[in-house]
Amino acid sequence: MQVASRFFPRAFGRHSSTLRRTLSASAAAVKSPPPTTPDLPTLSMSGEKIAIGWDTRTWSRFHAWWLADHCRCPQCFHPVTKQRLVNTFEIPLGITPSKVDPTPEGLLVSWPSAKPHESLYPWSWLRRVSYDPVIPEAREPVPEKILWGSKILTSPPTITYEEAMAQDDRGLYKWLSNVDRFGICFVSGVPANPEATEELSQRIGFIRETQYGKFWDFTSDLAKGDTAYTTLALAAHTDNTYFTDPCGLQLFHLLSHTEGTGGSTLLVDGFYVASLLKELHPEAYAILSRTPVPAHAAGEPSALYRPSPPGGYPVLSHDPVTGELTQVRFNNDDRSVMSHLASQQLEDWYSAIRIWHKLLTSADSEYWVQLGPRTAVVVDNHRVLHGRSAFTGKRRMCGAYIGVDEYRSRLAVLRERFDGKGSPGDHLERSVWSPGL
Ligand SMILES: [Zn+2]
């Protein structure tokens, strides 16, 4: 604190609570006219906070201890592993900088310490992470989602197998961007064999192994205790409602259908149906957003899956930060006994789920497509529900699950590469100031 009291008055004297950048008065600066520098943000200190004035009306206030905790110098943040090294719990709550300077590169903060320490925070980063207040236009942009109904059949998002497999990953980026925007994307021209389909799946990420195996290749022979392995019709559902963490994506490819008919694939945008429900029946939407639903997978004697906690999760889950819908979880066939709700809550939930079902099965929502060999489809299992009509004959289907985190990670890296400042194909060195760190 000795150090602080020595520096503090100079930087934050009673009559100079607002600091403007002053060019260092070097001899060189005196000889030639001062270079024209863009206006730097204004700084002011009040209490334990540093305020940054972006313009006359917009100020961001940061706690000094928050800035210390977010120092990204190589001593405080590992430049390679991108992990925090600073000991958060050694930063005194009442810490105040010994000096703050606005520089063209960013906010320069000097900290009082036995070992003097300087932190430099880029301005663009400070605007992006500003929390008091949030500056919405400076936040990382959220890619738009396109909600769809049955009319998507005129131009469903599709890429070619060649694009998906191309070495430069541009096609992969297009593929995953489509999945992110629409929740589905077809891949045309896939060789009609399990090996090529498995390789295609692995372009996205690790295949997620489950009780159904790793890469599945199955027919309607009830090889596994699930209705997927029958010829029965399946109503629109998401998979793995009985998992704590349902798979993120699934890819499937109908390799052959012989000696029979039927078996159309049904796809429904759960986010679209939810948007209708929210608009037309907000109370039902609220009930489906808060009522947990238990589920199970018990068709295999060797397995008994239930989510944790066993009460399950609501049909509609939201981002606790933004309130945005993030996940649809619905499989009426896998629902367990509803004995966890009071009588009135039960009535309310059954009314709400009936309205949901009506919207889900309306002609406006249902997209029916007859899949055939050489066309695979990727479905976001947290958003799009799938089903099929009954069929006769023999169908051979193959496919895989891919974890949501693997898919999101792959997409994030492709965004860095193709939407970042590097030229296409570059593997950019990730900055310690990158979004998301
Ligand atoms: Zn540091």
Boltz pocket constraint, residues with backbone or C-beta under 6 A from the ligand:
constraints:
  - pocket:
      binder: B
      contacts: [[A, 68], [A, 71], [A, 72], [A, 73], [A, 74], [A, 75], [A, 76], [A, 77], [A, 117], [A, 118], [A, 119]]
      max_distance: 6.0
